[in-house]
Amino acid sequence: MQGRHFLQIPGPSPVPDRILRAIAMPVIDHRSAEFAELGRAVLEGCKTVFRTTQPVIIYPSSGTGAWEAAIVNTLSPGDTVLMAETGHFATLWRQIAAKFGIKVEFIPGDWRRGADPAAIGAKLAEDKAHRIKAVMVVHNETSTGATSRIAEIRQAIDAAGHPALFMVDTISSLASVDYRHDEWRVDVTVSGSQKGLMLPPGLGFNAISEKALTAAKRNTLPRSYWDWQEMLKINSTGFFPYTPATNLLYGLREAIAMLHEEGLENVFARHERLAAACRAAVKAWGLEILCEEPAEQSPVLTGVLMPTGHDADRFREVALRNYNISLGSGLGKVARKVFRIGHLGECNALTLLGALAGVEMALADAGVPHRTGGVMAAMASLQGNGGPRIEAV
Ligand code: PLP
């Protein structure tokens, strides 16, 4: 089909040309002085995105590898952890923990909101013997479009006076939603390259605290590839203990530069603006947003419930065939009931409006009951919402 494909899934997100060009370099010797310069630049630069002065580990891996790394470096078989059922990705992280012999207390959820800080606080307050070794939360639940209030969960942990480690999955929130590893005293922040960082898939991250490093010296789960100690030792020279994803690191250096050129606060504000416009469109169509709690609706994606009797995957197929746009599918227990519109990373007002026009036309093509006017509502939202505009010439 002519024109650019609209990749409007909530990650992998489109890779800006500037990053593609940065990646399109000859592979260099990963044991050379030239590489060490790149290694040091990305290991230091990353910290500014996680908002930490502590170490960030970069794996050549998907986000799932970074999830596993957080577990095997800190926990021991038989340990108990506390998690919240925010959606499909929280469920998957729970399953990985279970495979390593970790007992998971899973606070049930209806997949329509973020983790409840009060429920986490109450569980911790009950745990007088401090059996719970970690609280593990997904910041932006990509399967539903609901964010969890990480600062409030930190407060709940503190209010309970509980020593559990705090581990947060920011795979789909980092560099799109306000996040502060140090200020919120998160012990392990897990992330990935293919969403807010605007890179192709292939890098996994663990930002780690002093407390997490201490836990890593005592825990008994075996690990080799994921071992933090070995990574940190070699990273201190700008190198990696095994062959790194050299060209993705070129891309990462460029992504960090782009994020700071725009300014992280502006990046977050842009995501908020686009998300508000997308929600205005969904409401105008008369469709329902999956996340019921307005304060937790994601700046990164919007999950939309299909009217009863209509299959979300069939609708997505029509949108792809007719307009060359990929929308996110429903995952896990909302499969076929939900589609997701990604508005993250390399996305601006007109990208979003193009995507919403595709959705609106595909709704009509697929015979999904809706009202027209979603794109107009999004335009009105963008114009009334402090976007970077020149008022008049
Ligand atoms: N956690 C969240 C919140 C995600 O969105 C994803 C992937 O979309 C993952 C974890 C898993 O990451 P990956 O698919 O890169 O292994």
Boltz pocket constraint, residues with backbone or C-beta under 6 A from the ligand:
constraints:
  - pocket:
      binder: B
      contacts: [[A, 10], [A, 11], [A, 62], [A, 63], [A, 64], [A, 65], [A, 89], [A, 138], [A, 140], [A, 141], [A, 142], [A, 143], [A, 169], [A, 170], [A, 171], [A, 172], [A, 192], [A, 201]]
      max_distance: 6.0
